Amino acid sequence: MLLEALNFKLPSHGSPSFPIVHDYGKLVHIDFYRLKSMQEIEEAGILHYFSERDCLIVTGWLSAWPKLESELIRSARGSVWKVKMSFFPKGREISVSKLL
């Protein structure tokens, strides 16, 4: 839904959250949900997206890695926005805040 709102065309097949990284060129979606160690993060080459790419990075479950999240925010080369989604039985709440 977010990628579509940003006018990125998604492939018609596959789940956007099954692979750990989806690279759409100027936008990269990284899902930290199934990653269990920093070693896995490093071996997957995820950190290079933050340091070597000029693109919009959208992450899921980065908050499960609070130390890494803080380091990435501190070293960001551009704006950092946090989008928090909360789901309830009768709806959902979305909040957006600019961190940098």
PyMOL commands that place a pseudoatom at each C-alpha (Angstrom):
pseudoatom trace, name=CA, resn=MET, resi=1, chain=A, elem=C, hetatm=0, pos=[0.000, 0.000, 0.000]
pseudoatom trace, name=CA, resn=LEU, resi=2, chain=A, elem=C, hetatm=0, pos=[2.803, 2.460, 0.895]
pseudoatom trace, name=CA, resn=LEU, resi=3, chain=A, elem=C, hetatm=0, pos=[4.791, 1.639, -2.248]
pseudoatom trace, name=CA, resn=GLU, resi=4, chain=A, elem=C, hetatm=0, pos=[1.716, 2.100, -4.404]
pseudoatom trace, name=CA, resn=ALA, resi=5, chain=A, elem=C, hetatm=0, pos=[1.060, 5.465, -2.727]
pseudoatom trace, name=CA, resn=LEU, resi=6, chain=A, elem=C, hetatm=0, pos=[4.611, 6.473, -3.669]
pseudoatom trace, name=CA, resn=ASN, resi=7, chain=A, elem=C, hetatm=0, pos=[3.792, 5.469, -7.281]
pseudoatom trace, name=CA, resn=PHE, resi=8, chain=A, elem=C, hetatm=0, pos=[6.059, 2.417, -7.434]
pseudoatom trace, name=CA, resn=LYS, resi=9, chain=A, elem=C, hetatm=0, pos=[4.747, -0.381, -9.595]
pseudoatom trace, name=CA, resn=LEU, resi=10, chain=A, elem=C, hetatm=0, pos=[4.815, -3.701, -7.778]
pseudoatom trace, name=CA, resn=PRO, resi=11, chain=A, elem=C, hetatm=0, pos=[5.182, -7.053, -9.507]
pseudoatom trace, name=CA, resn=SER, resi=12, chain=A, elem=C, hetatm=0, pos=[1.881, -8.895, -9.790]
pseudoatom trace, name=CA, resn=HIS, resi=13, chain=A, elem=C, hetatm=0, pos=[3.299, -12.045, -8.176]
pseudoatom trace, name=CA, resn=GLY, resi=14, chain=A, elem=C, hetatm=0, pos=[4.814, -12.786, -4.806]
pseudoatom trace, name=CA, resn=SER, resi=15, chain=A, elem=C, hetatm=0, pos=[4.501, -11.297, -1.368]
pseudoatom trace, name=CA, resn=PRO, resi=16, chain=A, elem=C, hetatm=0, pos=[6.269, -7.994, -0.670]
pseudoatom trace, name=CA, resn=SER, resi=17, chain=A, elem=C, hetatm=0, pos=[7.224, -9.277, 2.787]
pseudoatom trace, name=CA, resn=PHE, resi=18, chain=A, elem=C, hetatm=0, pos=[8.411, -12.829, 1.951]
pseudoatom trace, name=CA, resn=PRO, resi=19, chain=A, elem=C, hetatm=0, pos=[11.875, -11.945, 0.570]
pseudoatom trace, name=CA, resn=ILE, resi=20, chain=A, elem=C, hetatm=0, pos=[14.096, -10.065, 2.972]
pseudoatom trace, name=CA, resn=VAL, resi=21, chain=A, elem=C, hetatm=0, pos=[14.990, -7.409, 0.370]
pseudoatom trace, name=CA, resn=HIS, resi=22, chain=A, elem=C, hetatm=0, pos=[12.973, -6.102, -2.558]
pseudoatom trace, name=CA, resn=ASP, resi=23, chain=A, elem=C, hetatm=0, pos=[15.008, -3.738, -4.738]
pseudoatom trace, name=CA, resn=TYR, resi=24, chain=A, elem=C, hetatm=0, pos=[12.851, -1.521, -6.962]
pseudoatom trace, name=CA, resn=GLY, resi=25, chain=A, elem=C, hetatm=0, pos=[15.744, 0.680, -8.125]
pseudoatom trace, name=CA, resn=LYS, resi=26, chain=A, elem=C, hetatm=0, pos=[15.234, 4.029, -6.388]
pseudoatom trace, name=CA, resn=LEU, resi=27, chain=A, elem=C, hetatm=0, pos=[13.287, 2.322, -3.588]
pseudoatom trace, name=CA, resn=VAL, resi=28, chain=A, elem=C, hetatm=0, pos=[14.346, -0.646, -1.468]
pseudoatom trace, name=CA, resn=HIS, resi=29, chain=A, elem=C, hetatm=0, pos=[12.048, -2.507, 0.932]
pseudoatom trace, name=CA, resn=ILE, resi=30, chain=A, elem=C, hetatm=0, pos=[13.874, -4.433, 3.685]
pseudoatom trace, name=CA, resn=ASP, resi=31, chain=A, elem=C, hetatm=0, pos=[12.005, -6.756, 6.046]
pseudoatom trace, name=CA, resn=PHE, resi=32, chain=A, elem=C, hetatm=0, pos=[13.906, -7.491, 9.263]
pseudoatom trace, name=CA, resn=TYR, resi=33, chain=A, elem=C, hetatm=0, pos=[11.209, -9.822, 10.662]
pseudoatom trace, name=CA, resn=ARG, resi=34, chain=A, elem=C, hetatm=0, pos=[12.892, -13.184, 10.004]
pseudoatom trace, name=CA, resn=LEU, resi=35, chain=A, elem=C, hetatm=0, pos=[16.470, -12.060, 10.624]
pseudoatom trace, name=CA, resn=LYS, resi=36, chain=A, elem=C, hetatm=0, pos=[17.803, -13.572, 13.836]
pseudoatom trace, name=CA, resn=SER, resi=37, chain=A, elem=C, hetatm=0, pos=[21.340, -12.185, 14.177]
pseudoatom trace, name=CA, resn=MET, resi=38, chain=A, elem=C, hetatm=0, pos=[23.625, -9.354, 13.113]
pseudoatom trace, name=CA, resn=GLN, resi=39, chain=A, elem=C, hetatm=0, pos=[25.604, -11.988, 11.239]
pseudoatom trace, name=CA, resn=GLU, resi=40, chain=A, elem=C, hetatm=0, pos=[22.537, -12.742, 9.086]
pseudoatom trace, name=CA, resn=ILE, resi=41, chain=A, elem=C, hetatm=0, pos=[22.040, -9.015, 8.445]
pseudoatom trace, name=CA, resn=GLU, resi=42, chain=A, elem=C, hetatm=0, pos=[25.675, -8.608, 7.414]
pseudoatom trace, name=CA, resn=GLU, resi=43, chain=A, elem=C, hetatm=0, pos=[25.741, -11.779, 5.278]
pseudoatom trace, name=CA, resn=ALA, resi=44, chain=A, elem=C, hetatm=0, pos=[22.590, -10.672, 3.441]
pseudoatom trace, name=CA, resn=GLY, resi=45, chain=A, elem=C, hetatm=0, pos=[24.367, -7.437, 2.463]
pseudoatom trace, name=CA, resn=ILE, resi=46, chain=A, elem=C, hetatm=0, pos=[21.638, -5.302, 3.978]
pseudoatom trace, name=CA, resn=LEU, resi=47, chain=A, elem=C, hetatm=0, pos=[23.891, -2.640, 5.486]
pseudoatom trace, name=CA, resn=HIS, resi=48, chain=A, elem=C, hetatm=0, pos=[25.256, -1.617, 2.076]
pseudoatom trace, name=CA, resn=TYR, resi=49, chain=A, elem=C, hetatm=0, pos=[21.821, -0.256, 1.132]
pseudoatom trace, name=CA, resn=PHE, resi=50, chain=A, elem=C, hetatm=0, pos=[22.122, 2.299, 3.923]
pseudoatom trace, name=CA, resn=SER, resi=51, chain=A, elem=C, hetatm=0, pos=[25.712, 3.328, 3.205]
pseudoatom trace, name=CA, resn=GLU, resi=52, chain=A, elem=C, hetatm=0, pos=[26.238, 2.862, -0.530]
pseudoatom trace, name=CA, resn=ARG, resi=53, chain=A, elem=C, hetatm=0, pos=[22.891, 3.450, -2.235]
pseudoatom trace, name=CA, resn=ASP, resi=54, chain=A, elem=C, hetatm=0, pos=[21.121, 6.685, -3.103]
pseudoatom trace, name=CA, resn=CYS, resi=55, chain=A, elem=C, hetatm=0, pos=[17.539, 5.496, -2.690]
pseudoatom trace, name=CA, resn=LEU, resi=56, chain=A, elem=C, hetatm=0, pos=[14.478, 5.575, -0.482]
pseudoatom trace, name=CA, resn=ILE, resi=57, chain=A, elem=C, hetatm=0, pos=[14.654, 2.737, 2.045]
pseudoatom trace, name=CA, resn=VAL, resi=58, chain=A, elem=C, hetatm=0, pos=[11.477, 1.378, 3.610]
pseudoatom trace, name=CA, resn=THR, resi=59, chain=A, elem=C, hetatm=0, pos=[11.947, -1.108, 6.436]
pseudoatom trace, name=CA, resn=GLY, resi=60, chain=A, elem=C, hetatm=0, pos=[9.688, -3.429, 8.334]
pseudoatom trace, name=CA, resn=TRP, resi=61, chain=A, elem=C, hetatm=0, pos=[10.470, -4.667, 11.830]
pseudoatom trace, name=CA, resn=LEU, resi=62, chain=A, elem=C, hetatm=0, pos=[13.663, -2.598, 12.169]
pseudoatom trace, name=CA, resn=SER, resi=63, chain=A, elem=C, hetatm=0, pos=[12.441, -1.709, 15.669]
pseudoatom trace, name=CA, resn=ALA, resi=64, chain=A, elem=C, hetatm=0, pos=[13.251, -5.322, 16.649]
pseudoatom trace, name=CA, resn=TRP, resi=65, chain=A, elem=C, hetatm=0, pos=[16.892, -4.221, 16.344]
pseudoatom trace, name=CA, resn=PRO, resi=66, chain=A, elem=C, hetatm=0, pos=[16.964, -1.045, 18.530]
pseudoatom trace, name=CA, resn=LYS, resi=67, chain=A, elem=C, hetatm=0, pos=[20.755, -0.625, 18.546]
pseudoatom trace, name=CA, resn=LEU, resi=68, chain=A, elem=C, hetatm=0, pos=[20.995, -1.011, 14.768]
pseudoatom trace, name=CA, resn=GLU, resi=69, chain=A, elem=C, hetatm=0, pos=[17.984, 1.275, 14.295]
pseudoatom trace, name=CA, resn=SER, resi=70, chain=A, elem=C, hetatm=0, pos=[19.673, 4.000, 16.382]
pseudoatom trace, name=CA, resn=GLU, resi=71, chain=A, elem=C, hetatm=0, pos=[22.964, 3.620, 14.485]
pseudoatom trace, name=CA, resn=LEU, resi=72, chain=A, elem=C, hetatm=0, pos=[21.235, 3.826, 11.099]
pseudoatom trace, name=CA, resn=ILE, resi=73, chain=A, elem=C, hetatm=0, pos=[19.250, 6.907, 12.100]
pseudoatom trace, name=CA, resn=ARG, resi=74, chain=A, elem=C, hetatm=0, pos=[22.366, 8.591, 13.486]
pseudoatom trace, name=CA, resn=SER, resi=75, chain=A, elem=C, hetatm=0, pos=[24.343, 7.930, 10.289]
pseudoatom trace, name=CA, resn=ALA, resi=76, chain=A, elem=C, hetatm=0, pos=[21.524, 8.739, 7.828]
pseudoatom trace, name=CA, resn=ARG, resi=77, chain=A, elem=C, hetatm=0, pos=[22.470, 10.845, 4.804]
pseudoatom trace, name=CA, resn=GLY, resi=78, chain=A, elem=C, hetatm=0, pos=[18.980, 12.224, 4.252]
pseudoatom trace, name=CA, resn=SER, resi=79, chain=A, elem=C, hetatm=0, pos=[15.611, 12.593, 5.923]
pseudoatom trace, name=CA, resn=VAL, resi=80, chain=A, elem=C, hetatm=0, pos=[14.381, 9.895, 8.278]
pseudoatom trace, name=CA, resn=TRP, resi=81, chain=A, elem=C, hetatm=0, pos=[10.677, 9.353, 8.846]
pseudoatom trace, name=CA, resn=LYS, resi=82, chain=A, elem=C, hetatm=0, pos=[9.123, 6.823, 11.180]
pseudoatom trace, name=CA, resn=VAL, resi=83, chain=A, elem=C, hetatm=0, pos=[5.748, 5.347, 10.258]
pseudoatom trace, name=CA, resn=LYS, resi=84, chain=A, elem=C, hetatm=0, pos=[4.070, 3.368, 13.010]
pseudoatom trace, name=CA, resn=MET, resi=85, chain=A, elem=C, hetatm=0, pos=[1.049, 1.223, 12.264]
pseudoatom trace, name=CA, resn=SER, resi=86, chain=A, elem=C, hetatm=0, pos=[-1.121, -0.183, 15.040]
pseudoatom trace, name=CA, resn=PHE, resi=87, chain=A, elem=C, hetatm=0, pos=[-3.926, -2.596, 14.331]
pseudoatom trace, name=CA, resn=PHE, resi=88, chain=A, elem=C, hetatm=0, pos=[-7.086, -2.943, 16.394]
pseudoatom trace, name=CA, resn=PRO, resi=89, chain=A, elem=C, hetatm=0, pos=[-10.188, -5.134, 16.071]
pseudoatom trace, name=CA, resn=LYS, resi=90, chain=A, elem=C, hetatm=0, pos=[-12.165, -2.240, 14.574]
pseudoatom trace, name=CA, resn=GLY, resi=91, chain=A, elem=C, hetatm=0, pos=[-9.512, -0.446, 12.559]
pseudoatom trace, name=CA, resn=ARG, resi=92, chain=A, elem=C, hetatm=0, pos=[-5.965, 0.769, 12.553]
pseudoatom trace, name=CA, resn=GLU, resi=93, chain=A, elem=C, hetatm=0, pos=[-3.944, 3.802, 13.519]
pseudoatom trace, name=CA, resn=ILE, resi=94, chain=A, elem=C, hetatm=0, pos=[-1.055, 5.195, 11.490]
pseudoatom trace, name=CA, resn=SER, resi=95, chain=A, elem=C, hetatm=0, pos=[1.303, 7.830, 12.823]
pseudoatom trace, name=CA, resn=VAL, resi=96, chain=A, elem=C, hetatm=0, pos=[4.110, 9.539, 10.917]
pseudoatom trace, name=CA, resn=SER, resi=97, chain=A, elem=C, hetatm=0, pos=[6.926, 11.493, 12.538]
pseudoatom trace, name=CA, resn=LYS, resi=98, chain=A, elem=C, hetatm=0, pos=[10.047, 13.089, 11.101]
pseudoatom trace, name=CA, resn=LEU, resi=99, chain=A, elem=C, hetatm=0, pos=[13.164, 12.036, 13.013]
pseudoatom trace, name=CA, resn=LEU, resi=100, chain=A, elem=C, hetatm=0, pos=[15.749, 13.901, 10.898]
for i in range(1, 100): cmd.bond("trace and resi %d" % i, "trace and resi %d" % (i + 1))
show_as sticks, trace
zoom trace
